[in-house]
Amino acid sequence: MPKFFQVEQAAYGGQKNTFRNVKFKKNDLDSSNAAETGTILEIIPIHIKRPPVIQFIAYLDQLQDKFNSKQTSEQPFGRTDPYYIWKSNDRSITANFTIPSSGIANALDNLNNLSWFLGSLYPTYKDTVTATSLAASPMFRVRFGNLICSSTRDGQGLLGVIQSVSVTHDLKGGVIGFETENVGSSFANEAARLLKEAGFDNSIREGKKLMIPKFIKVSFTLNVVHDHSLGWDFNTGNWRGGLSAPRFPYDFGLIRDTSDSPGSGINESAAGAPPSSRASDEAAAAGGALLEVSDLGTNRDAGATKSTVTPPRNPMSNL
């Protein structure tokens, strides 16, 4: 079949109906409408000049978004539980998807995009002679609807590095095999005609044989590099992404109701809550933790031989 099925054409938003080479970015890295909708998984390797737009119809089997919070612990003398101090957060997304091929045109398109994806895992060099002229390490923007997206620019591709890719050719499902015949002539077979229309006739010789599995399973992990501020403002309680990235991480939410915004520079959960409330208890414990860490540091700097522990304030003492 020389053209895609209607469901395949719909997945690309009507912008592709047969085999064509990938498109290339020139002035921006914005996602396509199909990637924004979520019918296409779109990958743009930004370390390549005029990067290709790699696209797969989004037959995702699994999508895992993992947030790993790293904290260091401090165990003071006389306290049963340690204090935890935040160190950093890591985020990684693992996507498992299947690439089905319904015919020769769709199979050629899938194999071409897969080749671009695997080739883009390698860095950019300043010259073609030495391997020490590294110019740019591989980095990507990946977009799948609002589940894999950056909160900047109303949801462009999520920035990150891809450190592992697994490709499984499911040969039990069968393959699509063909041989080019009469390349460049009016008697060309379907494969040769598709390759010529896509501009590949000069790179494919007569009698070229290709075998493409009907089902190819791909898995990759994206280690996210956030391109906007993260965390919360101490004075306002607002998300630090601000107007540039207000809807982390899935392009929705994190908008504080103005009628519920805390006062500027005051920790209302500690100062305004009733003494017996849970918020007051937690705030008091946190305040005690800060005092203890401060006292320990002061004693250490002064060369004290005995550490002094300041117990947390008892929130029930006000009653």
C-alpha positions in Angstrom: 0.0 0.0 0.0 1.7 3.3 -1.1 -0.1 5.5 1.4 -0.7 5.4 5.1 -4.0 4.1 6.5 -6.5 6.8 7.7 -5.7 6.2 11.3 -2.0 6.7 10.6 -2.7 9.9 8.6 -4.9 11.2 11.5 -2.1 10.5 14.0 0.2 12.9 12.1 -2.6 15.5 12.0 -3.0 15.1 8.2 0.6 16.4 7.7 1.9 13.1 6.4 0.1 10.5 4.3 3.0 8.4 2.8 6.7 7.9 3.3 8.7 11.1 3.5 12.1 12.0 4.9 12.1 13.6 8.3 11.7 17.4 8.6 14.4 19.6 9.9 14.2 22.6 12.3 15.6 25.9 11.4 14.5 28.8 13.7 12.7 27.2 16.7 12.3 24.0 18.6 8.6 24.1 19.1 6.6 20.8 19.0 4.3 19.9 16.2 0.5 19.9 16.7 0.4 16.1 16.6 3.1 15.9 19.4 1.1 18.5 21.4 -2.1 16.4 21.0 -0.3 13.2 22.1 -0.8 11.1 18.9 2.9 11.4 18.1 6.0 10.8 20.2 8.4 13.5 19.0 12.1 13.6 19.6 14.4 16.5 18.6 18.2 16.1 19.0 19.1 19.7 19.7 22.9 19.1 19.6 22.7 18.7 15.8 22.7 21.7 13.5 19.3 22.0 11.9 18.1 19.1 14.0 15.7 16.4 12.6 12.2 16.0 13.9 11.9 12.4 14.8 8.4 11.1 15.0 6.7 7.8 16.0 3.0 7.1 16.2 2.4 7.0 20.0 1.7 3.3 20.6 3.1 3.6 24.2 3.0 0.4 26.3 4.3 2.1 29.5 5.4 5.5 30.6 7.1 5.9 34.0 8.0 9.3 35.5 10.4 8.8 38.4 11.3 11.6 40.9 14.2 10.8 43.2 14.7 13.1 46.2 18.2 13.0 47.7 18.6 14.1 51.3 21.4 13.9 53.9 20.7 13.0 57.5 22.1 14.5 60.7 21.8 12.5 63.9 22.1 14.8 66.9 22.8 13.5 70.4 19.8 12.7 72.5 17.3 12.6 69.6 15.7 9.4 68.4 15.2 10.5 64.8 17.7 12.2 62.5 17.2 15.5 60.8 17.0 15.4 57.0 18.4 18.2 54.8 17.4 18.3 51.2 20.3 17.9 48.7 18.9 17.5 45.2 16.2 16.0 43.1 16.6 13.7 40.1 13.9 13.1 37.5 13.9 10.4 34.8 11.2 9.2 32.4 11.2 5.8 30.9 9.1 5.2 27.8 8.3 1.8 26.3 6.5 1.8 22.9 5.8 -0.4 19.9 6.4 0.6 16.3 4.0 -1.3 14.1 4.3 -1.3 10.3 1.2 -1.8 8.2 2.8 -1.7 4.7 6.0 -0.8 2.8 5.4 3.0 3.1 4.8 2.9 6.8 7.7 0.5 7.3 10.2 2.7 5.4 9.0 5.7 7.4 9.4 3.9 10.7 12.9 2.6 9.9 14.1 6.0 8.7 12.9 7.7 11.9 14.4 4.9 14.0 17.8 5.3 12.2 17.7 9.1 12.9 16.9 8.4 16.6 19.7 5.9 17.1 22.2 8.0 15.1 21.4 11.1 17.2 22.7 9.3 20.3 26.2 10.2 19.3 27.8 13.6 19.8 28.7 16.4 17.5 32.4 16.9 16.4 34.1 20.0 15.1 36.1 18.1 12.4 35.8 14.7 10.7 39.3 13.5 11.4 39.9 13.3 15.2 37.7 12.0 18.0 38.9 14.6 20.4 37.2 17.6 18.8 33.9 17.1 20.7 31.6 20.1 20.1 28.3 19.1 21.8 27.1 16.2 23.8 23.8 14.6 22.8 20.8 16.4 24.3 17.1 16.1 23.3 13.7 17.7 23.5 11.0 15.0 23.8 7.3 15.7 23.6 4.3 13.5 24.1 1.2 15.5 24.8 1.2 17.0 28.3 2.8 13.9 29.9 6.2 14.5 28.5 6.7 18.3 28.1 8.4 21.3 29.4 6.4 23.9 31.3 8.1 26.7 29.2 6.7 28.2 26.0 3.3 26.7 26.7 4.6 23.1 26.7 7.5 22.6 24.3 9.6 19.4 24.4 11.1 18.3 27.7 14.8 18.9 27.8 17.1 16.0 28.8 19.8 13.4 28.0 19.1 9.9 26.8 21.6 7.4 28.3 20.0 4.1 27.4 18.0 2.8 24.4 16.8 -0.7 23.8 15.5 -1.9 20.4 13.8 -5.3 20.2 12.8 -6.7 16.7 9.8 -8.9 17.2 10.4 -11.4 14.4 7.6 -13.7 15.6 5.2 -11.1 14.3 6.6 -11.3 10.8 8.6 -9.0 8.6 8.0 -6.8 5.6 10.6 -7.7 3.0 11.1 -6.1 -0.5 13.6 -5.6 -3.2 13.9 -2.4 -5.4 13.3 -3.0 -9.1 13.7 -0.6 -12.0 14.7 2.3 -9.8 14.2 5.7 -11.5 12.1 4.3 -14.4 8.4 4.3 -15.1 8.4 0.5 -14.5 9.6 0.8 -10.9 7.9 -1.4 -8.3 6.2 0.0 -5.3 9.3 0.2 -3.1 11.5 1.8 -5.7 8.7 4.3 -6.5 8.3 5.3 -2.8 12.0 5.7 -2.4 12.2 8.0 -5.5 9.3 10.1 -4.4 10.9 10.6 -0.9 14.3 11.6 -2.5 16.2 8.4 -1.7 16.6 7.1 -5.2 20.2 8.3 -5.4 21.2 6.5 -2.2 19.5 3.2 -2.9 20.9 0.9 -5.6 19.0 -1.3 -8.0 18.1 -4.6 -6.4 18.5 -3.3 -2.8 16.9 -5.8 -0.3 15.4 -4.6 2.9 13.7 -6.5 5.8 11.7 -4.5 8.3 9.9 -6.3 11.3 6.2 -5.6 11.5 6.6 -4.9 15.2 9.6 -3.1 16.7 9.7 -2.5 20.5 11.7 0.5 21.7 12.5 1.5 25.3 14.5 4.6 26.4 15.2 6.6 29.5 15.3 10.4 29.5 17.2 12.0 32.3 15.5 15.3 32.7 17.3 18.7 32.7 14.8 21.3 33.7 15.1 24.6 31.9 13.2 26.6 34.5 13.2 27.3 38.2 11.9 24.7 40.6 10.8 24.9 44.2 8.7 27.3 46.3 9.2 30.9 47.2 9.7 31.3 51.0 7.9 34.7 51.2 4.9 34.2 48.9 4.5 30.4 48.9 4.2 30.5 45.1 5.9 28.1 42.7 9.2 29.6 41.5 8.6 28.7 37.9 6.5 31.9 37.7 5.0 33.0 34.5 7.7 31.3 32.4 6.9 27.8 33.7 3.7 27.9 35.8 2.3 24.4 35.2 4.9 21.9 36.3 5.2 19.0 35.5 2.3 18.0 33.3 1.3 21.5 32.0 -1.5 21.9 34.4 -2.1 23.0 38.0 0.3 24.7 40.6 -1.8 27.9 40.5 -2.4 29.2 44.0 -5.8 30.8 44.7 -5.2 34.4 45.6 -7.6 34.2 48.5 -5.4 31.6 50.0 -2.0 33.1 49.5 0.2 33.5 52.6 1.3 36.9 53.8 4.6 38.2 52.6 7.6 37.1 54.8 5.5 35.4 57.5 5.2 31.7 58.0 1.5 31.7 58.8 1.4 27.9 59.5 3.7 28.5 62.4 2.6 32.0 63.6 -1.1 31.9 62.9 -2.2 28.3 63.6 -3.5 27.3 67.0 -0.8 25.9 69.3 -2.4 22.5 69.4 -2.7 22.2 65.6 -0.7 19.8 63.6 0.7 22.6 61.5 2.0 24.3 64.7 3.6 21.1 65.9 5.4 20.5 62.7 6.5 24.2 62.4 7.8 24.1 66.0 9.7 20.9 65.4 11.2 22.4 62.2 12.2 25.5 64.2 13.8 23.3 66.8 15.7 21.5 64.1 17.1 24.8 62.8 18.2 25.8 66.3 19.9 22.5 66.9 21.8 22.6 63.7 22.8 26.2 64.4 23.9 25.4 68.0 25.9 22.3 66.9 27.7 24.4 64.2 28.5 27.2 66.7 29.9 24.8 69.2 32.0 23.0 66.6 33.4 26.3 65.3 34.3 27.4 68.8 36.1 24.2 69.5 33.7 23.1 72.3 34.3 19.6 73.6 30.7 19.0 74.5 27.8 19.5 72.0 24.8 21.4 73.3 21.4 20.3 72.1 18.5 22.7 72.2 15.2 20.8 72.4 12.3 21.8 70.1 9.8 24.2 71.7 6.9 22.4 73.2 3.8 23.6 71.3 1.6 22.8 74.3 3.5 25.1 76.6 1.3 28.0 75.5 -1.8 26.3 76.9 
